[in-house]
Amino acid sequence: MEYVALGNTGLEVSIAGLGAGGYSALGLRRGKTEAEAAGLVCDAFDLGVTLFDTAAAYPTESVVGKAVRPFRDQVVLSTKGHAVEGESLRTSRELEEQVYASLRMLETEWIDVYLLHAVAADDYDRVRACALPVLDRLRHAGVIRAIGITEAYDSDPAHAMIRKAASDDAWDVLMAGYNLANQGVRPIVPEGRTFGMIGMCAVRDPDRLRDSVSSSLGDLVDTGEPDELTDLAYRFARSATFIDTVVFGTSDRDHLVANIRSLTLPALGSSLLARLEEDAGAAPQ
Ligand SMILES: NC(=O)c1ccc[n+]([C@@H]2O[C@H](COP(=O)([O-])OP(=O)(O)OC[C@H]3O[C@@H](n4cnc5c(N)ncnc54)[C@H](OP(=O)(O)O)[C@@H]3O)[C@@H](O)[C@H]2O)c1
C-alpha cells in the first residue's frame, strides 16, 4: 500500500480507500450482516487501507465506527451529512447536531474529514453560507479535522457543483466521481490545487459501465475475464494525477482483495492512458 497526503489537510491516506456507501454499503444493501460488514472493514485495514468513508445517510456509520475502534488512531474516518432536506436548508443548529450524531454513531471523539453530502449546484451558495461557519467552528474546536463537499454524482454528471467548489478556497477536500465513462471532472480540478481530492464511483455499476465503454474499449475488456473491466476501471481512476485517493465500495471479500490490488498496481502506461482518455472519455453514459 502507498500512502499520500490528502491535499493540504495534514492527513495521510492510503491510495485505496474503502467506501461504505454505494449500492453495496459493505454488504448491508446486499443481505449481509453487520458482522460481515465489519469484517470487510478489518480485512481492508489488514491489507493496508487507512481511509474509510461513510455517511449519516448510509446504514454503515456505526458498523465502521465499531470496526475501527481498536485501531482508530491509525485510520482516517470520513463521514458526511446533508445540508438540505427536501427543499429546506438545515439550520446551523441542525447541522451541528448532525455532526454530533455522527460522532456518537462512529463512537469517536473526532471526525477526520466531514463532508457536506451530495450538494446540488443550485444549492451551493446557500449551503456554503449556512454550513461553512458551523463546520469551521467545529474544526477550530477539534471535532472535525478537515471540511469537504461531495457532488450528487448520479444527478449532476456534468459536475456543475464541483466546478463551483474547485474554484472556491473554502474546502479542504472535494469528493467527485471519475471513471472511464465520465471523465468530466479532470479539466475542472486546477493544477496546483491545495485541497485533497477523493475519487469515487470508479465502477459504480459494473453492467452500466460495461455498456458505456464496450463500443470504444471492447477489444480491451471483452476477452472473457469477468473482472477485467473493474480492474481496468480502478487502475484508470488510480492513474489520475489530480486524485489523491480512490474510494471503492463492495460487499465481497474477493472484490476487496482484487480492488486493492488494482488500485495499488503501478499507474497505467501513458499510451494506454491516452487511449482511455480519448476513446472511453467520449463514451455515452
Ligand atoms: N455523493 C457522495 O458522497 C457519494 C456518492 C457515491 C459514492 N460515494 C462514496 O464512494 C464510495 C465508492 O462508490 P461506489 O460504492 O459506487 O463504488 P464503486 O467502487 O464505484 O462501485 C462499487 C460497485 O461495483 C461492484 N464491484 C466492486 N468491485 C468489484 C469487482 N472487483 N468485481 C465486480 N464488481 C465489483 C460492487 O459490488 P459488489 O458488492 O458485488 O462488490 C459495487 O456495488 C461509496 O462507497 C461511498 O463511500 C459517495
The ligand as an SDF file (V2000), in Angstrom:
LIG
                    3D

 48 52  0  0  0  0  0  0  0  0999 V2000
  -22.2960   11.7470   -3.2050 N   0  0  0  0  0  0  0  0  0  0  0  0
  -21.4770   11.0350   -2.4880 C   0  0  0  0  0  0  0  0  0  0  0  0
  -20.9760   11.4980   -1.4960 O   0  0  0  0  0  0  0  0  0  0  0  0
  -21.1460    9.6460   -2.8900 C   0  0  0  0  0  0  0  0  0  0  0  0
  -21.7980    9.0410   -3.9890 C   0  0  0  0  0  0  0  0  0  0  0  0
  -21.4080    7.7640   -4.3580 C   0  0  0  0  0  0  0  0  0  0  0  0
  -20.3960    7.1080   -3.6770 C   0  0  0  0  0  0  0  0  0  0  0  0
  -19.7890    7.6980   -2.6060 N   0  0  0  0  0  0  0  0  0  0  0  0
  -18.7130    7.0500   -1.8550 C   0  0  0  0  0  0  0  0  0  0  0  0
  -17.8430    6.4530   -2.7820 O   0  0  0  0  0  0  0  0  0  0  0  0
  -17.7350    5.0580   -2.4930 C   0  0  0  0  0  0  0  0  0  0  0  0
  -17.4800    4.3380   -3.7740 C   0  0  0  0  0  0  0  0  0  0  0  0
  -18.6060    4.4350   -4.6550 O   0  0  0  0  0  0  0  0  0  0  0  0
  -19.3790    3.1210   -5.0590 P   0  0  0  0  0  0  0  0  0  0  0  0
  -19.8030    2.4250   -3.8230 O   0  0  0  0  0  0  0  0  0  0  0  0
  -20.3830    3.4730   -6.0680 O   0  0  0  0  0  0  0  0  0  0  0  0
  -18.1920    2.2220   -5.5410 O   0  0  0  0  0  0  0  0  0  0  0  0
  -17.5720    1.7730   -6.8780 P   0  0  0  0  0  0  0  0  0  0  0  0
  -16.2630    1.2720   -6.4590 O   0  0  0  0  0  0  0  0  0  0  0  0
  -17.6330    2.7580   -7.9670 O   0  0  0  0  0  0  0  0  0  0  0  0
  -18.5630    0.5690   -7.3250 O   0  0  0  0  0  0  0  0  0  0  0  0
  -18.8840   -0.3690   -6.4550 C   0  0  0  0  0  0  0  0  0  0  0  0
  -19.8550   -1.3820   -7.1020 C   0  0  0  0  0  0  0  0  0  0  0  0
  -19.1480   -2.1890   -8.0130 O   0  0  0  0  0  0  0  0  0  0  0  0
  -19.1500   -3.5440   -7.5810 C   0  0  0  0  0  0  0  0  0  0  0  0
  -17.7840   -4.0350   -7.5460 N   0  0  0  0  0  0  0  0  0  0  0  0
  -16.7670   -3.5740   -6.7710 C   0  0  0  0  0  0  0  0  0  0  0  0
  -15.6500   -4.2730   -7.0040 N   0  0  0  0  0  0  0  0  0  0  0  0
  -15.9600   -5.2070   -7.9290 C   0  0  0  0  0  0  0  0  0  0  0  0
  -15.2050   -6.2310   -8.5580 C   0  0  0  0  0  0  0  0  0  0  0  0
  -13.9150   -6.4300   -8.2810 N   0  0  0  0  0  0  0  0  0  0  0  0
  -15.8440   -7.0110   -9.4720 N   0  0  0  0  0  0  0  0  0  0  0  0
  -17.1580   -6.8080   -9.7700 C   0  0  0  0  0  0  0  0  0  0  0  0
  -17.9120   -5.8630   -9.1900 N   0  0  0  0  0  0  0  0  0  0  0  0
  -17.3280   -5.0620   -8.2730 C   0  0  0  0  0  0  0  0  0  0  0  0
  -19.6720   -3.5600   -6.1660 C   0  0  0  0  0  0  0  0  0  0  0  0
  -20.4960   -4.6930   -5.9860 O   0  0  0  0  0  0  0  0  0  0  0  0
  -20.0080   -5.8890   -5.0040 P   0  0  0  0  0  0  0  0  0  0  0  0
  -20.6430   -5.6120   -3.7170 O   0  0  0  0  0  0  0  0  0  0  0  0
  -20.5070   -7.1050   -5.7120 O   0  0  0  0  0  0  0  0  0  0  0  0
  -18.5080   -5.8510   -4.9410 O   0  0  0  0  0  0  0  0  0  0  0  0
  -20.3630   -2.2290   -6.0010 C   0  0  0  0  0  0  0  0  0  0  0  0
  -21.7480   -2.2980   -5.9600 O   0  0  0  0  0  0  0  0  0  0  0  0
  -19.0670    4.7260   -1.7920 C   0  0  0  0  0  0  0  0  0  0  0  0
  -18.9930    3.5420   -1.0520 O   0  0  0  0  0  0  0  0  0  0  0  0
  -19.2190    5.9390   -0.9310 C   0  0  0  0  0  0  0  0  0  0  0  0
  -18.3980    5.8270    0.2050 O   0  0  0  0  0  0  0  0  0  0  0  0
  -20.1450    8.9640   -2.2250 C   0  0  0  0  0  0  0  0  0  0  0  0
  1  2  1  0
  2  3  2  0
  2  4  1  0
  4  5  1  0
  4 48  2  0
  5  6  2  0
  6  7  1  0
  7  8  2  0
  8  9  1  0
  8 48  1  0
  9 10  1  0
  9 46  1  0
 10 11  1  0
 11 12  1  0
 11 44  1  0
 12 13  1  0
 13 14  1  0
 14 15  2  0
 14 16  1  0
 14 17  1  0
 17 18  1  0
 18 19  2  0
 18 20  1  0
 18 21  1  0
 21 22  1  0
 22 23  1  0
 23 24  1  0
 23 42  1  0
 24 25  1  0
 25 26  1  0
 25 36  1  0
 26 27  1  0
 26 35  1  0
 27 28  2  0
 28 29  1  0
 29 30  1  0
 29 35  2  0
 30 31  1  0
 30 32  2  0
 32 33  1  0
 33 34  2  0
 34 35  1  0
 36 37  1  0
 36 42  1  0
 37 38  1  0
 38 39  2  0
 38 40  1  0
 38 41  1  0
 42 43  1  0
 44 45  1  0
 44 46  1  0
 46 47  1  0
M  CHG  2   8   1  16  -1
M  END
$$$$
